Amino acid sequence: MSMAPNDAVVVLGAGLAGLAAGDELTRAGRSVTVLEAGEAVGGLSRTVGRDGFRYDLGGHRFLTDDAELEALVRQILGPDCLAVPRSSKILMGGRYFDYPLRPLNAFFGFGPVTSARILFDYARERLWPIARPPVNLEDWVVRQFGRAMFDIYFRDYSEKVWGLDCRRIDMTWVAQRIQGLSLGEAIARALPIRLPGRREVDAQRQGSLRGGTRSGAQRARELQGDLPTLTSRFLYPRLGIGQIAEGLAARIRERNAIRTDSRVHKVHHAHGRVEAVEVLERGERHLLRGTQFVSTIPLPALVAALSPRPPAAVLAAASRLGSRDLLTVAVMLRGPRVTQHTWIYLPDKSVPFGRIHEPTNWSPDMAPPGHTLLVIEYFCFRGDALWSRGDADIAQETLEHLARLDIVDPGRAVGHEVQRIANAYPLFEVGYDEHCRTINDYLCGFANLHTAGRNGMFRYFNMDRAMLAGRDAARAILARQAKEEALPAVQLTA
């Protein structure tokens, strides 16, 4: 049974990348069917509601240098688009440290002896760096921040997030996440007089070579030496980050279909083209044909669904790509807000969770009047001891740790909710890029298959980059269509 017109574009996955692709194609007048395995759209960028409390599956800020994308998000949100000041902290040894680190705050927190050791180690790395280029997370952080800072913070937090030794984690994640920040850059930014350094000179030179291809906001940030990881404000929807996905979905549904509870079972192909997608929807099997296909589902899942099966080398490469899963505990509380921060990071391995945020610090409408809530993030693997534990046990242990950390009195709790999110983050183990290259070289052989998004492309994308990848895939389809439609006219005039 077919559920889509034969000329439709079929989009696999209704996360932000898939929805951005569907919206772009819908606005261009194309027939689109978007498939989503879950019950709701948005993927990881989803907002959950219960008894007047609202929370995201992990805190998500929206920040972009693409003026067109920002205009789209502002149009979708309208008056619900809030500008939120950022205040991130690291909680170590009972003390709060600014993140990104500020020298004076770190000095008084660490004390003079430890601060001196941090500065000495950083200076040594800058003067006598390791000859070989950095490969893993440990190499990169030590080069940017020094050995002491790596040992104090980055090692434990990174291993908590990824569940791997830092020497097994590819440097890609931290290099992209921190985007050029170093201890020297942090110190320089704290100086009362900002002198142009190498970053600013490079930014000016590159800006002139680009000929203005960057947005005005990004050029301004580059010339000022600003880094995305240091931004002090971000955009956030009044009722949670899921409003962006819901708004995109509403625009698509005006003319096209989004099918939830539709899990991709097989991707049928022949002669270098994808012909149809076989889905399981509420116990029934359906076949969707189309002319173009956009996949935002996890890259290994796409490879496993291909029929006929790919070559053994491609299957082997896909089997070596893993993912890190996420478990969140939302603790509903009576009374005023607990913190004033957007995020709190907890590197200490004696604390089982890694990050906390309080949604009412992002928007006061995320909880009923006179209440607030905390969202606690645990990083795990599906099937491990944490993933398999009962919700009540996890919530109880969470409250006990929050009390020990002097964050909140458990007596204020009025409820809790546990969410398990599979495939939250691609797992960037050293060597992953070679596996991705093997897979992508094979997928490039399909003329009408496009991948997009964090999981679809196995890249560490923030929200805006995921949406831009979906938009780019849609525009590639539209450009190809325009070229094909123009061909007969070209041939006639030849």
N, C-alpha and C positions, 0 to 999 in steps of 0.2 A: 504494500500500500504506500503511495507517495503522498506526502503532506506539503509539498512545495512545487511551484511552477518549475518547468524544466529550465527556464532562463534565470532562475533565482540564484543569488549568492547565498551560500550556506555558511554561517558563522558558528564555530564550535566554541562554546563558552561565553557566559554573560557576565564576566568580570568587566572591569573598566576598559580593557583593551578591546574586548569583543563588542561592548556597547558603543564605544567610540567609533569602531568600524561600521557597525550597523547604523548608527546615526548619520555618519557621513554619506553612506550609500543611500539611505532613505531620503535625505535631503536632495540627493542628486536624481531621485526618481527611480532608483533600482528596486526590484523585488528582492527582499531579504527575509531569510528565516534564521533566527538566532536560537541556538540550542543550549540549554543549561541543565546540568545533572542535578543541581540542588533545587530546593523549593522556592528560592528567592534569587534575585539578581544581585550583582555586586561583588561576588567572590569574597576576598579578604576585606574589601572596602565596603563592608555591610554594617548597618546599624540594627541592633536588636532592641526590642521594647518589651517591658514587662511591668505591669502595675504602675505605670507613669514614669518608670525609670527607663532611660535610654543609654546605650553604650555601643561603641564600635568594637570590632574584633581586633583589639590592639589600637592604640592611638594613631590616627593618620592625619597629618597636616597636608594642606594643598599649597604648593609653591611652584611657580613656573616662570621661566624667562620667555615663554612663547606668548606673545601678546594676543594672538588669535585664540589660543586655547583658554587663556585667562578670561577673555571676553565671553567665550562660550559658557564657562562655568558661572560667571557672574550673571549671564542671561538666564541660565537654568535656575539659579538660586534666588535671583531678584533681591528683595529686602532681607532674605534669610542669610545673606552672605556676610559673615562677620570677619573682622580683622582682629586676630588674637595675639597678644604679646607672648613671646616665648620665654619660659623660665625652666631650664633643665638643670637637674642636680644629680650628683653622684653621692650615694650614701655609703661611706666606708668608715669602719671603726667608730660608729656612733656620730660621725661628723658629716656635714653636708658640704660638698665641694661644687663650685660652679662647673657646668659643662656647656660649652668648651671651657677649658681651664683658664682662669685668670690668675696671673702671677701672685698678686698680693693675697688673694683668697687662698691659694694653694700654699703660700709660704706660712701663713698663720695656722693653716690646718695641718700641714705636715710637720711644721717646726723647722728651725734653721738647719739642723743636721741633715735631715732627709731632703730638704729643699736644695741644700748645697750638693748632695750626692746626685740628685736629679740633674742639676745644671752641669755638673762635672761630666756625668755620663753622656749627656747630650753634646757637650762641646767636644768630647773625645770622638764621638761618632761622626761629627761634622768635619773634624780635622783629619781623622784617620779612618775613613769608612771602609767597610768590607769591599774588597775588589770586585767580587762577583755581583751581578745585578740581583736585587731582591726577587725571590720566587714565592715564598710563603708569607703568611701574616706576621710571623715573628720577625723575619728579615725586615719587612717594610716598616713595622712599628719601631723597631730598635733604631733604624736609620732616621726616622722622622722625629722620634721622641727620646731616644736613648734607652739603654738597658734597664735603668732603675724604674723609669715610668712604665715600661712594659711589664716588669715584675710586679709593680704595685697595683696597677689597674687593668691594663689591656689583656694580659694573659688570662686571668680568671674570668673576666667578663666574656671574652671571645670564646673560651672553651665552654662556658655555660650556655651561650647562645647556640653554638654549632655542635656541641657534643663530641668534638675532636681536639686532639693535640694541635696547638697553634702551628706546628711545623707541617701539619697535614692540610691546613686551610690555605687555599690560594690567596694571594695578596689582593686579588681583584675586589673582593667585598670591602675590605677596610679602605683601600685606596679610593674607591668610588664613594664610599659612605662619608669619608672625612674630606675627600676632594682637595688634596694639596695642603691641608693644614699640617703644621709641625709645631714643636715647642717654640722654636725661634719665631715663627709667625705669630703665635699667641702672645709672646712677650712683646714683639714689635707693636702689635695692635694696642697694647696697654700703655704705650708711651704717650705722653701728652702731645708730642709733636710727631706727626706722621710724615716721614720722609719717603719719597718714591724709591722703591727697591727693585730688585730684579723682576718680581712678579708684575709690578706696575709697568715697567719698561716693556716686558714681554707682551703684556696685555695691550698696550698702546700699539706696538709693532704689529701684532696679530690682527688687531681691529682695523688698521689701515689696509692690511693685505686682504681682509675679508671684503672690503668695500661696502661695509654696512649691512652685511647679511644677518648680524645678530639683532635682537630686539634692543630698543633703547634702554630698557631696564637692565639687560644683561651687560651692555657696553658700559653703562654707568657703574655697575658693580665691579666690572673688571678694572676700570680705571681707578676706582677707589680702593682696589685691593680686597674687596669683600668676597667672601666665600659662601656658597649656599648653606654649608653646615653651620655658619655663624649667624644666619639671619635672625633678626630679633622679633619678627612678626610673620604670621602666615594667615591664610584664609581658611575659614571653617564654617560649615553650614550650621544654622541655628539648631536643627534637630538631628545632627549627627552626619557623619561623612557619607552615609548611605543615601542622603538626599541627592548627591550627584548621580549615582547609578540609577536611582529611581526616576530622576528627571530625564536622563538619557533614554531609559526604557519607555517612558511615557511618550516621548517624541517618536520613537521607532514604532510603537503600537498604533500611532495614528494612521499608519498606512501598511504596516507589515506585522509579522508575527514573532513573538518570543515564546518558545516552548520550554517550560520548566519541567522538572522531573523527567528529563530526556537525556539518558546517558549514551554516549557514543560507544557502539559495540564493534563496528567494522567500518573501515574506510576503503571502499572498493575502487580499484584503479586499473587502467589498462592503457598500453601504448603511450606512456608518459603523461597521462592525464587522470585526475580523480574524476570518477563518474558519479558516485553516489555515496551517501553516508547511511549506514544502518544504525538505528537507535532503538533502545529499549525505553518505552514510555509507559509507565504504570502497568507493567506486566505484558505489554504488547510490543511487537516488533514492527518497525516502520522503515521504509526506504525513502530517502530524500535525494532526489537528483538535482543537479545544479550545473551552472557553467563555470563558476568560480567558488573557491572554498578558502575560508580564513580560519586557521586553527590557533586558539589561545589556550587549549588544554595542555597539561604538562607534556613536554617534548617526549619523554619515554612512553607515555600513554598513547601518543599519536603513532609512534613507531610500532608499538605492540598491536594497534588496531588495523594497520595496513594489511590489505588483502588483495593480491598475494603477498606473502611475507617478504620483508626486505632481505638482502643478503646477510649472511651470518655475521660479518664484521659490523654491520649497522646494528643488528640486534645486540651484539656484545657491547658495543659502545653505549647503547641506550640502557643496558642493564647496569652499567657502571655509574650512571647519573642518579644521585639520590636527592632526597628532600628532607628538610627539617620541618617538623610539625609543631603546632602551637596549641596550648591549652590555656584558656583564660578563665579566671574566676571573678565574677562581678559581685561585690559585696555591697548590698544596699544598707544605708545608714540613716538613722534619724539625727537631726541636729545640723549644725553649720558645717561648712567645708573643713576638711581635715588638713589640707595643704594649700599652698599658693602656687604650686608648680604645675607645668604641663607634663613633665616626665620626671621620674626618679629612677636612676639606674643603680642596680645593686650587684656589684661584682663578687662580693663575699660568697664563697662556695658553701658556707654553713647555712646560707639562706637559699631555699630551693628555687625561688622565682627570680627573674632577672630584671623586670621593669614594672613600674606602677604608674598609672595616670588617673587623674580625678576628672571625669568628664564635665563636671559643673564648672571647672576652671576654664574650660573651652567654650561652653555655652551654659548659662544658668538654667536653660529649659531642658537640660538632660536629666532632671530629677524633679519630683513634686515639691511644692513649697515646703520649707522646713526640713528638707532631706538632702542628702548627697550620696555619692557612691564612689567606690574605688574599683578599678579594673587591674587585676594582677595577672601578669603574663608568665607562664611557664613554657620553656622550650624543651621539646621532647621528641621521641620517635614513636610512631604508631606501634602499639603492641608492647611497649616497655612497661615497667611497673607503674609509673605515674599515669600513663594513658589508660591503663586497665583498672585503676583504683575507682572506688565509688565516689560519687559527687560529694556526698555528705562528709566523708573522710578528708577529701581534698580541701573542702571549705573550712572544716574545723582546724586543720593544720595551718591553713593560710591565716586564719584569724589569730592563732597562737603566735605565729611569727610576726604579724603586724603589731601585736601587743609587745613582744620582746623588743622590737625595733622602736617602740614608743611612738608609733604612728597613729594608732587608734585604739580606743577601749572596745573590746569585743562586745560589751554590753549594749553598744549603740546599734549593733546589727539587727536589721529587721527582715533580712532575707539574703539569699545568694543564688547564683546561677552559674553553671559551668558549661563552657563551650569547647568542643574539640575541633580543631581546624586542620585537616590534612593538607599536605603539600603547600604549607604556608610560605616557605622559602626554598628556592633551589639551593642545594648543598654544594658549595664551591670547594671541592677537594682538589688538591694539587693534581693537575693532569686533566681536569674536567674540560678544558678548552679543546684538547685534542679529540676527546670523545664527541664534543659538539661539532667540531669540524667534520668528522666522519659522517655524522648524521646529516648535517646541513648540505654537504656535498651530494649526498644521495637525494635529499628532498628537493634540491634545485633542479633535478631531472623532471619534476612535475610542473608543467607549464601553468597550471591553474591552481596551485596550492601556495598559500601565503601563511607564514607564521607571525604571531604578534604577541606582545605582552611579556610579563615576567616569567611565567611558567612556559608559555609557548615558545619563547626564544632562549630560555634558560639564562636569564640575565638578572642582575640585581637592579630592577627599575623602581624608582619612586612612582607615585601616582601619575604625575604628569608625563613621565617618560612612557609609562604603560599606555596612557591614552594617546600619546603622539604616535606610538608604534601601531596602534589600531587605526588611527587616522591615515598614517602612511600606507598601510596595506590597502585600505579602501581607495586611496587616491591612485595607487598603482593599478588597481583594477579598472578604475574609471579612465585612466590614461590609456590603458591597453584597449578598452572598448572604443574610445574616441579614435585611436589609431586604426583599428580594424574597420570602423565605419567610414573612415576617410579613404581607405585603400581603393575601392572601386572607382571613386572620382579621380584619384591619381592615375589609375590605369587608363581611364578613358581619355585623359588629356595628354598621355605620354605619346 
